[in-house]
């Protein structure tokens, strides 16, 4: 039976985005949406890469 591939961590990316926007609002009183989007996209890509790496390590065993 085939194992499912790694899924894209959408909920983690949204959580990072909301956290950064909330931090900006609380600390500076303004939202920098582009900065939050870029950071959350990068974090999501890193998290997805870690999941893919973990799946490939499991398949080799």
N, C-alpha and C positions, 0 to 999 in steps of 0.2 A: 504494500500500500504506500502510495506517495505521501511524503510529508509536506505540509503546507509551507509555502515560502514566507519569508519575513514580511510583515505588513508595515506600511508606512505609519509612523507614530503621529497621527493627526492630533489626537487629544493632548499629547505632550507638547506639541508645537503651539497649540492654542493656549495651553497653560503658561508656557514661557512668554508668549506674546502678551497675555493679560497681566502677568506678573510684572513685566517691564513697563507696560503702560501705567499700571497702578503705581509703581515706584516713581516714575516720572511725575505723575500728578501729585503724589504726596510730597515729593522732595522739591520740585521746581514749580509746581502749579500749572504745568502745561504738558500736553501730550506730543511726543515726537513719534508719530506712527511709523514713519519710514525707518527710523533707527530700530524700533521694536520689531518691525517686520523682518528686517535684515538679520537681526540677532536670532530671532525665533526660527527663521528659515535655516540659518547655519546650525543651530542647535538640533533641529529636526533632522538635518542631513547627517550630522554626526551620530545621532541616536539610531538612525536607520542603518548607517554603516556598521555600527556596533552590533545591531541585530543580525545583519547579513553575515558578519564575521562569526558570530556565535552559531548561527545555523550551519555555516560551512564547516565549523569545527565539529559539530555534532554528527554531521553526515560522514566525516572521515573516521569516526570511531566505530 
